[in-house]
Amino acid sequence: MKTYASALLIAGVIIPTLLHMAAREAMPWWPDTVSMGIAFGAAAVAMVWQDRKDREQRRRFWNALRAVGEAIGRSWTSR
């Protein structure tokens, strides 16, 4: 949960605030900066969620592949 919160804080609060201050022309807080924060924050949380899901899927795939390899190895040695 800490990873999700830090991604949301960095992408949803810090980056839009820095972009607001760095803009050449005056950018209003509402709706420009707030909408950027919502979009960036949601995208960051989705990317963290997808990364964790992919990592779990890769772990399961390699465990299954290892089990198949061990089963094949046992069948070859039993002959």
N, C-alpha and C positions, 0 to 999 in steps of 0.2 A: 504494500500500500504506500510505503514511503517513496518508491520510485514513481508511482502514479502522481502523487502529490507534488513531488519536485518537478516532474515534467510539466504538470499543469501550472505551477508557479512560474517556472522559467519561461515557458512558451506563451502562457496566457496573461501574465502580468508584467514581467520584466521586459521582454522583447517589445511588446506594443508600447510600453511607457518610453523605452529608449527611442523607438521609431517616432513617437509623438514629439519628443524633445528634439530629435535630429531633423525633423521636416523643415524644409526651407520656408514654406508657407505655413501659416497658422492652421493647425489641424484641430478641429473641435474634439473634445473628449467624447461627446456623444454625437453621433453614432459611430464615428470613424474608429477611434481608439478602442472603444468597448467592443465593437463588432469584430475588430481584428483580434482582440484578446480572446473572445469566445471561439472564433474559428481556429486560431493557433492552438489554444488550449485543448479543444476537442480533437484536433489532428494529432497533437502530441500524445494524448491519452490513448488514442486509437493505435498509434505506432508502437507504444510501449506494450499494449495489450497484444497486438499482432506478433511482436517480437517474442514475447513470453510463450504465446501459443505455438509459434514455429519451433522454438527451442524444445518445448515438451514433445512436439511431434517428431522432431529429429532424434530425441533421446529414445522414444519408443521404437522408432524405425531401427536404430542401431542395436537396441536390445533384442528385437525380433530377428534381425540379421545374424547377430551373434548366436542366438539360440539355434537357428537353422544351421549355421556353420558347425556348431558343436554336435548337433544331431547327425549331420552328414559325416563328420569326423568319426563319430562313434560307429556308424554303420560301416565305414571303410575299415576300421581297426578290428571289427568283429568277424570279418571274413577270413 
